[in-house]
Amino acid sequence: MKQLTIRVADAELERRILDLAEEEGLSMNQAAVRLLAKGAGLRHGKQQTSTIGESLDDLAGTWTETEETSFLESTALFEMIDEELWQ
């Protein structure tokens, strides 16, 4: 495994690396490598594919119970069947 030293002069990029490390429980190195891989079009060490349906995989399982409840309440209207349309 090669070693690479990166000097981050951009405060926004540094903040993003720190945020990702904190959110995901990663070291700064792991967070930086993950962002580098993503920027290179790689995903978890594999080439990203354009398979339909995988674009939201990173979001799966990330909602809190409160967010889920809010979403379900706000979209409940779309589950209702308009009986007049089906006659």
Secondary structure, 3 states (H helix, E strand, C coil): CCCCCCCCCCHHHHHHHHHHHHHHCCCHHHHHHHHHHHHCCEECCEECCCCCCCCCHHHCCCCCHHHHHHHHHHHHHHHCCCHHHHC
